[in-house]
């Protein structure tokens, strides 16, 4: 890795994957700025910004302030996102659908657009890594807003990779499968009294027969953020224990 002293913005920094990314970046000597609704106690950051990604103004202000203070943003790792509260598609309201899309899809668009503009203005051949999900790649019977929003994230990634490639800026996505994070804990809780059995069943469907740990996802993110790997752009890297084998991932 060659991220030492690179200015890296991590959104969703207080979440399970975001926290693991910060640990991995710290080990590489990066200058890390976190952004989330609230800080996570004990994190070692150069700076933290409160951020609601549904606010276009807040997204722009965070990027502007970081660029002003540090001179550039070398990498954006956008891990902010939510699962939603209603598993049953037929019970999901349009209001909830729009809320999840605003956070996961519109929020991603705002952060990528603002960071891209900063990189262009400062002449930084940086990296943008955003979080999708294997849920974007198949029909599912629950959490439709989440699944749809993560498919939208892929289209955001593809478009910006096309636009920013001539500037030397790479744009890629990570698509995790089940990960041992608070989000999966919520999914298990929402699945009812058979949560433990459902978890075991889901793990058994994966060739690896287990869920990922957050640090495994973090290492894949750092690979795509590494300046030595800038020629890789416009791709989705599944960190999913072999989910979707043979489906053209």
C-alpha positions as CSV (number, residue, x, y, z in Angstrom):
1,X,0.0,0.0,0.0
2,X,1.1,3.6,-0.6
3,X,-1.5,5.7,1.2
4,X,0.9,7.2,3.7
5,X,0.1,10.9,4.3
6,X,-2.8,10.7,1.8
7,X,-5.9,12.8,2.7
8,X,-8.7,10.3,2.9
9,X,-12.4,11.2,3.6
10,X,-14.5,8.3,5.0
11,X,-18.2,8.9,5.2
12,X,-20.2,6.5,7.4
13,X,-17.1,6.5,9.6
14,X,-19.0,5.5,12.7
15,X,-20.5,2.3,11.1
16,X,-19.1,-1.2,11.1
17,X,-17.3,-1.0,7.8
18,X,-16.4,2.6,8.1
19,X,-14.7,2.0,11.5
20,X,-12.8,-1.0,10.0
21,X,-11.7,1.2,7.1
22,X,-10.4,3.8,9.5
23,X,-8.3,1.2,11.4
24,X,-6.9,0.0,8.1
25,X,-6.0,3.5,6.9
26,X,-4.4,4.4,10.2
27,X,-2.1,1.4,9.9
28,X,-1.1,2.7,6.5
29,X,-0.3,6.2,7.8
30,X,-3.1,8.0,6.0
31,X,-4.5,11.3,7.2
32,X,-8.1,10.4,7.9
33,X,-11.1,12.6,8.1
34,X,-14.3,11.0,9.3
35,X,-17.9,12.1,8.5
36,X,-21.1,10.7,9.9
37,X,-24.2,11.8,11.8
38,X,-22.3,11.4,15.1
39,X,-18.7,10.5,15.9
40,X,-17.6,7.1,17.2
41,X,-15.9,7.2,20.6
42,X,-12.2,6.3,20.5
43,X,-11.6,6.8,16.8
44,X,-8.2,8.4,16.0
45,X,-9.0,10.9,13.2
46,X,-7.3,14.1,12.0
47,X,-10.8,15.6,11.9
48,X,-14.5,14.7,12.1
49,X,-17.4,16.4,10.4
50,X,-21.0,15.9,11.4
51,X,-22.8,14.9,8.1
52,X,-26.3,14.2,6.9
53,X,-25.7,12.9,3.4
54,X,-29.3,13.8,2.4
55,X,-28.2,17.4,2.7
56,X,-26.6,18.6,-0.6
57,X,-25.4,21.7,1.3
58,X,-23.7,19.7,4.0
59,X,-22.0,17.4,1.5
60,X,-20.6,20.4,-0.4
61,X,-19.5,22.1,2.9
62,X,-17.6,19.1,4.2
63,X,-15.7,18.7,0.9
64,X,-15.0,22.4,0.7
65,X,-13.8,22.7,4.2
66,X,-11.5,19.6,3.9
67,X,-10.1,20.9,0.6
68,X,-9.5,24.3,2.1
69,X,-7.7,23.0,5.1
70,X,-5.6,20.2,3.6
71,X,-5.3,21.4,0.0
72,X,-6.8,18.3,-1.6
73,X,-8.7,15.1,-1.1
74,X,-6.7,12.1,-2.3
75,X,-9.5,9.5,-1.7
76,X,-13.1,9.3,-0.9
77,X,-14.4,6.2,0.7
78,X,-18.2,6.5,0.9
79,X,-19.6,4.0,3.3
80,X,-22.6,5.9,4.6
81,X,-25.9,4.0,4.1
82,X,-28.9,2.4,5.8
83,X,-30.9,-0.8,5.4
84,X,-34.4,0.6,6.0
85,X,-36.9,-0.4,8.7
86,X,-39.5,-2.6,6.9
87,X,-38.5,-6.0,5.5
88,X,-41.8,-6.8,3.8
89,X,-42.0,-5.1,0.4
90,X,-45.8,-5.0,0.4
91,X,-45.7,-3.2,3.8
92,X,-43.0,-0.7,2.7
93,X,-44.4,2.8,2.2
94,X,-43.4,5.0,-0.6
95,X,-42.1,7.5,2.0
96,X,-39.7,4.9,3.4
97,X,-38.6,3.9,-0.1
98,X,-37.8,7.6,-0.9
99,X,-36.0,8.0,2.4
100,X,-33.7,5.1,1.8
101,X,-33.1,6.2,-1.8
102,X,-32.2,9.7,-0.6
103,X,-29.6,8.4,1.9
104,X,-28.1,5.5,-0.1
105,X,-28.4,6.8,-3.7
106,X,-28.8,10.6,-3.7
107,X,-26.3,10.9,-0.8
108,X,-23.8,8.9,-2.8
109,X,-24.4,11.1,-5.9
110,X,-23.9,14.3,-3.8
111,X,-20.7,13.1,-2.2
112,X,-19.1,11.7,-5.3
113,X,-20.0,14.8,-7.4
114,X,-18.6,17.2,-4.8
115,X,-15.4,15.2,-4.3
116,X,-15.0,14.8,-8.0
117,X,-15.2,18.6,-8.5
118,X,-12.6,19.1,-5.7
119,X,-10.2,16.6,-7.3
120,X,-10.6,18.3,-10.7
121,X,-10.1,21.8,-9.3
122,X,-7.0,20.7,-7.3
123,X,-5.6,18.5,-10.1
124,X,-5.7,15.5,-7.9
125,X,-5.6,12.1,-9.6
126,X,-7.4,10.5,-6.7
127,X,-9.6,7.5,-6.0
128,X,-13.3,7.3,-5.2
129,X,-14.6,4.0,-3.7
130,X,-18.3,3.7,-2.9
131,X,-20.3,0.9,-1.2
132,X,-22.8,-1.1,-3.2
133,X,-24.0,-4.6,-2.2
134,X,-24.6,-8.0,-3.7
135,X,-28.2,-7.2,-3.0
136,X,-28.1,-5.0,-6.1
137,X,-27.6,-8.0,-8.4
138,X,-30.6,-10.2,-7.7
139,X,-34.3,-10.2,-7.1
140,X,-35.1,-10.4,-3.4
141,X,-38.3,-10.7,-1.3
142,X,-37.4,-8.1,1.3
143,X,-35.8,-4.6,1.7
144,X,-36.6,-3.5,-1.8
145,X,-35.6,0.2,-1.2
146,X,-32.1,-0.9,-0.1
147,X,-31.6,-3.3,-3.0
148,X,-32.8,-0.7,-5.5
149,X,-30.6,2.0,-4.0
150,X,-27.5,-0.1,-4.2
151,X,-28.2,-0.8,-7.9
152,X,-28.4,3.0,-8.4
153,X,-25.0,3.2,-6.7
154,X,-23.5,1.1,-9.4
155,X,-24.8,3.4,-12.1
156,X,-23.4,6.4,-10.3
157,X,-20.0,4.6,-10.2
158,X,-20.0,3.7,-13.9
159,X,-20.9,7.2,-15.0
160,X,-18.3,8.9,-12.9
161,X,-15.7,6.4,-13.9
162,X,-16.4,7.3,-17.5
163,X,-16.3,11.1,-16.8
164,X,-13.3,11.1,-14.5
165,X,-11.0,8.6,-16.2
166,X,-9.4,11.2,-18.4
167,X,-8.4,13.1,-15.2
168,X,-6.6,10.0,-13.8
169,X,-9.3,9.6,-11.1
170,X,-10.5,6.0,-10.5
171,X,-14.0,5.3,-9.4
172,X,-15.0,1.9,-8.2
173,X,-17.5,0.1,-6.0
174,X,-17.3,-2.6,-3.3
175,X,-20.2,-5.0,-3.1
176,X,-20.2,-6.8,0.2
177,X,-22.3,-9.8,1.0
178,X,-23.3,-10.5,4.6
179,X,-20.9,-8.8,7.0
180,X,-20.8,-9.0,10.7
181,X,-21.9,-5.4,11.3
182,X,-24.7,-3.7,13.2
183,X,-26.6,-3.5,9.8
184,X,-26.7,-7.3,9.6
185,X,-27.7,-7.5,13.3
186,X,-30.7,-5.4,12.4
187,X,-31.5,-7.6,9.5
188,X,-31.4,-10.7,11.8
189,X,-33.5,-9.0,14.4
190,X,-36.1,-7.9,11.8
191,X,-36.4,-11.5,10.5
192,X,-38.2,-12.5,13.6
193,X,-37.8,-15.4,16.1
194,X,-35.9,-17.5,13.6
195,X,-33.1,-15.0,13.3
196,X,-30.4,-17.5,14.3
197,X,-31.6,-20.1,11.9
198,X,-32.0,-17.6,9.1
199,X,-28.4,-16.4,9.7
200,X,-27.1,-20.0,9.5
201,X,-29.1,-20.6,6.4
202,X,-27.7,-17.5,4.7
203,X,-24.1,-18.4,5.6
204,X,-24.7,-21.9,4.2
205,X,-25.7,-20.5,0.9
206,X,-22.2,-18.9,0.5
207,X,-19.3,-21.0,-0.8
208,X,-17.2,-19.7,2.1
209,X,-20.0,-20.8,4.5
210,X,-19.5,-17.7,6.7
211,X,-20.1,-14.0,6.8
212,X,-17.3,-11.5,6.1
213,X,-15.6,-9.6,8.9
214,X,-15.5,-5.8,8.5
215,X,-11.7,-5.8,8.2
216,X,-11.9,-8.1,5.2
217,X,-14.1,-5.5,3.4
218,X,-11.8,-2.8,4.6
219,X,-8.8,-4.4,3.0
220,X,-10.6,-4.6,-0.4
221,X,-11.5,-1.0,-0.1
222,X,-7.9,0.0,0.5
223,X,-6.8,-2.0,-2.5
224,X,-9.0,0.1,-4.8
225,X,-8.0,3.3,-3.0
226,X,-4.3,2.6,-3.4
227,X,-2.7,5.0,-6.0
228,X,-0.7,2.0,-7.3
229,X,-4.0,0.7,-8.6
230,X,-5.4,3.8,-10.3
231,X,-5.7,2.0,-13.6
232,X,-8.5,-0.1,-12.2
233,X,-11.7,1.9,-12.6
234,X,-15.4,1.3,-13.3
235,X,-15.5,-2.1,-11.6
236,X,-17.4,-3.7,-8.8
237,X,-15.4,-5.9,-6.5
238,X,-17.6,-8.5,-4.7
239,X,-16.5,-9.2,-1.1
240,X,-19.1,-11.8,-0.7
241,X,-17.6,-15.2,0.1
242,X,-18.4,-16.4,-3.5
243,X,-22.0,-15.2,-3.8
244,X,-23.2,-15.0,-7.4
245,X,-20.5,-17.4,-8.8
246,X,-21.1,-17.8,-12.5
247,X,-23.4,-14.7,-12.8
248,X,-20.9,-12.4,-14.4
249,X,-20.0,-10.4,-11.4
